[in-house]
Structures are given as C-alpha cells and as structure tokens.
Amino acid sequence: MSSPPQSQSQWRFPRARLEGPNPAVLRLKNGRTTGANLQVVSLTGGLLSLPQPVDQGSQVRLIFLTGAGAVLGGAEMLPPIRDHLQAFRFVSLADEDQRRLEKLVGQHAAPSQPDQAWIEKFRAAKAQQKPPRPWRFKAAQLIGALMAGLAAGAYVLHLGLGWRLPFALWK
C-alpha cells in the first residue's frame, strides 16, 4: 500500500469534476457506515456530498466505483465546506487503486490552465480584501455616536439655553 502523492508547491493536482450520481461509502472507525456522493476527486483527495458532515480529522475507509473498478483507500476528513459538502484527503491507497484513480482523473480532468488563471485571480483579490468588521464594532460605533449626541444635548440643557440656543447664536 502506498501513500498518495502530496504536493508541497503551489501546483495543484488535476481534479475530475464528476457529473451525476457517483455513490461512495465511508466506513468510520466505530464501524458505522454512511453513504455519500463523490463530487470532485484528484490523486490527493476530493469532495463528498454527505447527509451530515463527519468530524474533521476522522480517519475513514472510502470506497467508490470507477469505470476501471472499485477504488478503496484510507482517507482523512477535512473541515466541512458547507453543511452537506466536505473535503477529504487520501492517506493510503493500494497501487492498483492508485492506477484506477489516475485513470479516472485523466479521463475527467478539465484543462487546468483556465481554472488555474481564475484561481490565481481569486487569490489575489482575496488577499487585497479587508476582513469584514464584526457586528459588535458597528454596534459600539453606533452606541458611541448616540452617547456623544446625548452628552451634547445634556450640556446644552445644563447651560440653561434649551430651545433658545439657535436664537442665542444670532445675538
């Protein structure tokens, strides 16, 4: 059994975006199984559509069918992307399963150049984007402005000018 290739550079392995139903089964450490639908796969991992996310870091056995046969491998579950989408990375694959996976990815992989250009453009825009300020800062700013207004009003009333202030300024 071999380890799938791991990338240390910025280059990404080609991905196969699969259409239609691509059933997969995950077997958890406790023996429980759950069905999934394989959305995207590469030589290093992929993306599953699950009824419920699996705990991040869980070690699972994953099996799915390809045109060349079944692929069975060990995988680690990564953080969920959305409620029903969760990424995984392969941690172990038998040589024959690795060959089946390479064949599947080779058949379905989209040309990487347009995708890579879009990814780089997205990363550059994301790096320049300021993170949104939490709502607490906005609420504190609003409360501060209200308090300053109330303090100014109280000061004017304390001076005894009240509603005469606009007319007092004309004198």
C-alpha positions as CSV (number, residue, x, y, z in Angstrom):
1,M,0.0,0.0,0.0
2,S,1.4,3.4,-1.0
3,S,0.8,6.9,0.1
4,P,-0.8,9.2,-2.4
5,P,1.4,12.0,-3.7
6,Q,1.5,15.1,-1.6
7,S,2.1,18.5,-3.1
8,Q,4.5,20.9,-1.3
9,S,4.4,23.6,-4.0
10,Q,1.7,25.9,-5.3
11,W,0.9,23.5,-8.1
12,R,-2.3,21.5,-7.7
13,F,-3.0,18.1,-9.0
14,P,-5.6,17.9,-11.7
15,R,-9.2,17.4,-10.5
16,A,-12.0,15.4,-12.0
17,R,-15.4,17.1,-11.6
18,L,-17.8,14.2,-11.7
19,E,-21.4,14.6,-13.0
20,G,-24.4,12.7,-12.0
21,P,-24.6,10.3,-9.1
22,N,-21.3,8.8,-8.1
23,P,-22.0,6.8,-5.0
24,A,-19.4,6.4,-2.3
25,V,-19.4,4.7,1.1
26,L,-17.4,5.8,4.2
27,R,-16.7,3.4,6.9
28,L,-15.8,5.1,10.2
29,K,-13.5,3.8,13.0
30,N,-16.5,2.8,15.1
31,G,-17.8,0.5,12.2
32,R,-20.6,2.8,11.2
33,T,-21.1,3.4,7.5
34,T,-22.5,6.4,5.7
35,G,-23.4,6.9,2.1
36,A,-22.1,9.9,0.1
37,N,-21.9,11.2,-3.4
38,L,-18.4,11.9,-4.9
39,Q,-18.4,15.4,-6.5
40,V,-14.7,16.0,-7.2
41,V,-11.7,13.7,-7.0
42,S,-7.9,14.1,-7.5
43,L,-4.9,11.9,-6.8
44,T,-4.6,13.5,-3.3
45,G,-8.3,13.8,-2.2
46,G,-11.7,15.1,-3.2
47,L,-15.0,16.4,-2.2
48,L,-18.0,14.5,-1.0
49,S,-21.7,15.4,-0.6
50,L,-22.8,13.9,2.7
51,P,-26.2,13.9,4.5
52,Q,-24.3,15.1,7.6
53,P,-20.6,16.2,8.0
54,V,-18.2,13.8,9.5
55,D,-15.9,15.1,12.3
56,Q,-12.8,16.9,11.0
57,G,-9.7,14.7,11.3
58,S,-11.7,11.4,11.3
59,Q,-9.9,8.5,9.7
60,V,-12.2,6.6,7.4
61,R,-12.2,3.9,4.7
62,L,-13.6,5.2,1.5
63,I,-14.9,3.2,-1.5
64,F,-16.3,4.3,-4.8
65,L,-16.7,2.9,-8.3
66,T,-14.9,3.9,-11.4
67,G,-15.1,2.6,-15.0
68,A,-12.0,0.6,-14.2
69,G,-13.3,-0.9,-11.0
70,A,-13.6,0.0,-7.3
71,V,-11.2,2.3,-5.5
72,L,-10.7,1.6,-1.8
73,G,-8.5,3.8,0.3
74,G,-7.9,5.4,3.7
75,A,-8.9,9.0,4.0
76,E,-8.8,11.8,6.5
77,M,-11.8,14.1,6.6
78,L,-11.1,17.8,6.3
79,P,-13.3,20.7,7.6
80,P,-16.8,20.9,6.0
81,I,-17.1,23.4,3.2
82,R,-20.9,23.7,3.6
83,D,-23.5,21.8,5.6
84,H,-23.5,18.9,3.0
85,L,-20.1,19.3,1.3
86,Q,-16.9,18.0,2.9
87,A,-13.4,17.6,1.6
88,F,-11.1,14.6,2.3
89,R,-7.5,13.7,1.6
90,F,-6.2,10.2,0.8
91,V,-3.8,8.9,3.4
92,S,-3.3,5.4,1.9
93,L,-4.1,3.7,-1.4
94,A,-3.1,0.4,-2.8
95,D,-1.1,0.6,-6.0
96,E,-3.9,-0.9,-8.1
97,D,-6.4,1.6,-6.6
98,Q,-3.9,4.4,-7.3
99,R,-3.8,3.4,-11.0
100,R,-7.6,3.3,-11.2
101,L,-7.8,6.7,-9.7
102,E,-5.2,8.1,-12.1
103,K,-7.2,6.7,-15.0
104,L,-10.4,8.3,-13.7
105,V,-8.8,11.7,-13.1
106,G,-7.1,11.5,-16.5
107,Q,-10.5,10.8,-18.2
108,H,-12.5,13.6,-16.5
109,A,-9.9,16.3,-15.6
110,A,-10.7,19.6,-17.2
111,P,-8.0,21.7,-18.7
112,S,-6.1,23.2,-15.8
113,Q,-4.9,26.5,-17.4
114,P,-8.2,28.4,-17.4
115,D,-9.0,27.2,-13.9
116,Q,-5.5,28.0,-12.6
117,A,-5.7,31.6,-14.0
118,W,-9.1,32.1,-12.3
119,I,-7.8,30.6,-9.0
120,E,-4.8,33.0,-9.1
121,K,-7.0,36.0,-9.8
122,F,-9.4,35.0,-6.9
123,R,-6.4,34.6,-4.5
124,A,-5.1,38.0,-5.4
125,A,-8.5,39.6,-4.9
126,K,-8.9,37.8,-1.6
127,A,-5.5,38.9,-0.4
128,Q,-6.4,42.6,-1.0
129,Q,-9.8,42.3,0.6
130,K,-10.2,43.7,4.1
131,P,-11.8,41.3,6.5
132,P,-15.3,42.4,7.5
133,R,-15.6,44.1,10.8
134,P,-17.7,42.1,13.3
135,W,-21.1,43.5,14.1
136,R,-20.0,44.3,17.6
137,F,-17.7,47.1,16.3
138,K,-20.5,48.6,14.3
139,A,-22.9,48.4,17.3
140,A,-20.3,50.0,19.5
141,Q,-19.7,52.8,17.0
142,L,-23.5,53.5,16.8
143,I,-23.8,53.5,20.6
144,G,-20.8,55.8,20.9
145,A,-22.3,58.3,18.4
146,L,-25.7,58.2,20.3
147,M,-23.9,58.8,23.6
148,A,-22.0,61.8,22.2
149,G,-25.2,63.3,20.9
150,L,-26.9,62.8,24.3
151,A,-24.0,64.3,26.1
152,A,-24.0,67.3,23.9
153,G,-27.8,67.7,24.4
154,A,-27.3,67.4,28.2
155,Y,-24.6,70.1,28.1
156,V,-26.8,72.5,26.2
157,L,-29.7,71.9,28.6
158,H,-27.3,72.4,31.6
159,L,-26.3,75.8,30.3
160,G,-29.9,76.7,30.5
161,L,-30.2,77.7,26.9
162,G,-32.5,74.9,25.9
163,W,-34.5,75.8,22.8
164,R,-33.2,79.3,22.9
165,L,-29.7,78.1,21.7
166,P,-30.3,78.7,17.9
167,F,-31.6,82.2,18.7
168,A,-28.8,82.8,21.2
169,L,-26.3,82.2,18.5
170,W,-27.8,85.0,16.4
171,K,-27.2,87.7,19.1
